[in-house]
Amino acid sequence: MDTEVKFQAGEVYELKAVRESELGLFLDAQTGNTSDDILLHKAQQTAPVKIGDLIKVYLYIDPRKRLTASMKLPKVKQGQVARVEVINKSKDGAFVDIGAERGVFLPFSQMYGRVEVGQKIWIKLYRDKTGRQAVTMKVEEDLKRLSKPVAPTVKKGDIIVGSIYNMLDDGYLLFTPEQYIAYLHKEETNGQVLNYGQEIQARITFIREDGRVNVSLKALKQVAMNEDSERILEFLNSRNGSMPYSDVTDAEIIKEKFGISKGAFKRALGKLLKEGKIKQEDGWTLLQ
């Protein structure tokens, strides 16, 4: 007597092609009953298949609630963490692409914020209480376990690429392709509004004893000074070469007019003075 084998949607199995139909091939469900055989539709075949072949397939539930096979295999396995794309939204949550035939459900209860179609987010694949596959954005502990201390060759000032997996009250946590964890304080975002899963380039400002790093989106002082100098020159040109602001102007006015600190403003003015592009007279700044 054949022993019944229960195949579960959302898993990958190696099954034998046992018969053919106009729709495609049927795979042996190993129940002893041909009515249980699993259809591998022609549209879900990624390579030629013939009867007798053992085929690695991903099983999913089709719109008619039938167990169906696809040769398009997922890139994420049960319990794994990955950065994937949101492909659809529903009244109960969203769906993400794990590389399989069907998107996997992300319930609101496992979501951080409100995701949008096209957004890439960090997720972990799991099964819910009903046995259905789902994903969660709560991956902090998993990425912590996967993380590595930065290599000895990494140094302050280096640029790294990372994507946001968690938002804290005072900043963001990023995970890099090298499996480093980086912390970005909100004051170091340079005014940018960031979101879950977003990939950014940041400059290392501090290497911690635990091997993690602090990073910043702010430009290096020299780069920032060049940008601020250009902004001042543009402002002067828009005012026929003069402005009632100088290195003695109040910090609040500088912040309001130029969006930079008094210190940054003075550094930029000093650069322009040294280059002979401006001069100062009675609290005014003038083009030379």
C-alpha positions in Angstrom: 0.0 0.0 0.0 1.3 3.4 -1.0 2.2 5.8 1.9 0.6 9.2 1.5 3.0 12.0 1.3 1.8 15.5 2.2 3.3 18.2 0.0 3.0 21.7 1.3 2.6 24.9 -0.7 5.5 27.2 -0.5 8.2 24.4 -0.5 10.5 23.0 -3.1 10.3 19.3 -4.0 11.8 16.9 -6.5 8.9 15.2 -8.2 8.6 12.8 -11.1 6.7 13.7 -14.4 4.2 10.8 -14.9 1.8 11.9 -17.6 1.1 14.6 -20.1 -2.0 16.6 -21.0 -2.8 19.6 -23.2 -2.1 21.9 -20.2 1.3 20.5 -19.4 2.7 17.6 -17.3 1.4 16.0 -14.2 3.8 15.2 -11.4 3.4 12.2 -9.1 1.9 13.3 -5.8 2.9 9.9 -4.3 -0.6 9.1 -2.9 -1.4 6.2 -5.2 -4.3 8.2 -6.6 -3.7 9.8 -10.0 -6.4 12.4 -9.3 -4.0 13.9 -6.7 -1.2 14.4 -9.2 0.1 18.0 -9.4 0.0 20.0 -12.6 3.1 21.6 -14.0 1.6 23.9 -16.5 3.5 24.7 -19.8 3.7 28.3 -18.7 5.5 27.3 -15.5 8.2 25.2 -17.3 11.5 26.9 -17.6 13.2 24.0 -19.5 12.1 21.0 -21.6 10.6 18.2 -19.6 9.6 14.7 -20.5 7.7 11.9 -18.8 10.0 10.1 -16.3 12.1 13.1 -15.5 12.7 14.1 -11.9 12.0 17.8 -11.7 12.8 20.3 -8.9 9.6 22.4 -8.5 8.1 25.0 -6.2 4.5 24.3 -5.1 1.9 27.0 -4.7 -1.9 27.3 -4.5 -3.4 28.6 -7.8 -6.5 30.9 -8.0 -8.7 27.8 -8.0 -7.2 26.6 -4.7 -5.4 23.7 -6.3 -1.8 22.7 -5.5 0.2 23.6 -8.6 3.9 23.3 -9.5 6.4 25.7 -11.1 10.0 25.3 -12.1 10.6 28.9 -11.2 12.2 28.4 -7.8 12.2 31.0 -4.9 15.4 32.8 -4.0 14.5 32.9 -0.3 14.1 29.8 1.9 12.1 29.3 5.0 13.7 31.2 7.9 16.0 33.2 5.6 16.3 37.0 5.6 16.5 38.9 2.3 15.9 42.3 0.8 13.0 42.0 -1.7 10.6 44.1 -3.7 7.0 44.9 -2.8 4.8 43.9 -5.8 1.3 44.5 -4.6 -0.9 45.8 -1.8 -4.2 44.7 -0.3 -6.6 45.7 2.4 -4.8 43.3 4.8 -1.2 44.0 3.9 1.1 43.6 0.9 2.9 41.0 -1.2 6.6 40.7 -1.9 8.6 39.0 -4.6 10.8 36.2 -3.3 11.6 35.0 -6.9 8.8 32.3 -6.9 5.7 32.0 -9.1 3.5 33.9 -6.6 4.1 36.8 -4.2 4.2 36.1 -0.5 2.0 37.9 2.0 3.2 40.6 4.3 0.5 41.2 6.9 0.1 44.6 8.5 1.0 43.1 11.9 4.4 42.3 10.6 4.9 45.6 8.7 6.9 48.6 9.7 5.3 51.8 8.5 3.3 51.5 5.3 5.1 50.1 2.3 4.6 51.0 -1.3 4.7 49.0 -4.5 8.3 49.0 -5.9 9.8 49.6 -2.5 12.6 47.1 -1.5 12.4 46.0 2.1 14.2 43.6 4.4 12.0 40.5 5.3 12.2 37.1 6.8 10.2 34.2 5.4 8.1 32.2 7.9 4.9 30.2 8.2 1.9 31.7 10.1 -0.4 29.8 12.5 -2.4 28.4 9.6 0.7 27.0 7.9 0.6 29.6 5.1 3.9 31.2 4.0 4.3 34.9 5.0 7.0 37.4 5.6 7.9 39.8 8.4 9.9 43.0 8.4 11.0 42.3 12.0 14.5 41.1 11.1 16.6 43.0 13.7 17.7 39.9 15.7 18.3 37.9 12.5 20.6 40.5 10.9 22.3 41.0 14.3 23.2 37.2 14.2 24.3 37.4 10.6 26.4 40.5 11.0 30.2 40.6 11.1 32.6 43.2 12.6 34.1 45.5 10.0 37.4 44.3 8.4 40.7 45.7 9.7 41.1 47.5 6.3 38.0 49.6 6.9 38.8 53.0 8.2 37.1 56.3 9.2 36.2 58.3 6.1 35.5 55.3 3.9 32.3 55.2 2.0 30.0 52.2 2.5 26.7 51.2 0.9 23.9 49.9 3.1 20.1 49.6 3.3 17.8 50.5 6.2 16.3 47.6 8.1 15.2 49.4 11.2 14.3 52.9 12.3 14.9 54.0 15.9 13.8 57.2 17.7 17.1 58.8 17.1 18.3 57.2 13.9 18.5 54.3 11.4 20.2 50.9 11.3 21.7 49.7 8.0 23.0 46.4 6.8 25.7 46.2 4.1 26.6 43.6 1.5 29.7 42.8 3.6 27.3 42.1 6.5 28.3 45.1 8.5 25.8 46.9 10.7 25.9 50.7 10.5 24.1 53.3 12.6 23.0 56.6 11.1 21.9 59.3 13.5 19.0 61.5 12.3 21.3 64.6 12.7 23.6 63.0 10.2 21.0 62.6 7.4 21.8 65.9 5.8 18.0 66.7 5.9 17.1 63.6 3.8 13.8 61.7 4.5 14.7 58.0 4.6 12.5 54.9 4.4 12.7 51.2 5.2 14.8 49.2 2.8 16.3 52.3 1.2 19.8 51.9 0.0 22.2 54.7 0.7 25.9 55.6 0.5 27.3 56.9 3.7 30.7 58.0 5.1 32.1 56.2 8.2 32.6 58.6 11.0 33.4 56.2 13.9 34.3 52.5 14.3 33.0 51.1 17.5 34.6 48.5 19.7 31.9 45.9 18.8 32.9 46.2 15.1 29.9 48.2 14.0 30.2 51.7 12.5 28.6 55.1 12.8 28.0 56.8 9.5 26.9 60.2 8.1 25.3 61.5 4.9 26.9 64.9 5.4 29.6 65.8 3.0 33.2 66.1 4.1 34.0 69.6 5.3 36.1 70.4 2.2 33.3 69.2 -0.1 30.7 71.0 1.9 32.7 74.2 1.9 33.0 74.1 -1.9 29.2 73.6 -2.2 28.5 76.4 0.3 30.9 78.7 -1.5 29.1 78.1 -4.8 25.7 78.8 -3.1 27.0 82.1 -1.8 28.3 83.1 -5.3 25.0 82.3 -6.9 23.2 84.4 -4.2 25.6 87.3 -4.9 25.1 87.1 -8.6 21.3 87.1 -8.1 21.7 90.4 -6.2 23.9 92.2 -8.6 27.1 91.3 -6.7 26.3 92.4 -3.2 24.5 91.2 0.0 24.0 92.6 3.5 25.5 89.4 5.1 29.0 88.8 6.3 30.9 86.9 8.9 29.3 89.1 11.6 25.7 88.4 10.6 23.6 86.5 13.2 23.6 82.7 12.9 19.7 82.6 12.8 19.7 84.9 9.7 22.4 82.8 8.0 20.4 79.6 8.7 17.3 81.2 7.3 18.9 82.6 4.1 21.4 79.9 3.2 20.3 76.8 5.2 23.8 76.3 6.7 25.4 77.0 10.1 27.3 80.2 11.0 30.5 78.2 11.1 30.0 76.7 7.6 29.1 80.2 6.3 32.3 81.7 7.7 34.4 78.8 6.2 32.9 79.4 2.8 33.4 83.2 3.0 37.0 82.6 4.1 37.6 80.4 1.0 36.1 83.0 -1.3 38.1 85.8 0.4 41.3 83.8 0.0 40.6 83.2 -3.6 40.0 86.9 -4.2 36.4 86.4 -5.4 34.7 88.6 -2.7 35.5 91.4 -0.3 33.7 92.7 2.8 32.8 96.3 3.6 30.7 97.6 6.6 28.9 94.3 7.1 28.3 93.7 3.4 29.8 91.1 1.1 30.7 92.2 -2.4 31.9 90.4 -5.5 35.4 91.5 -6.6 
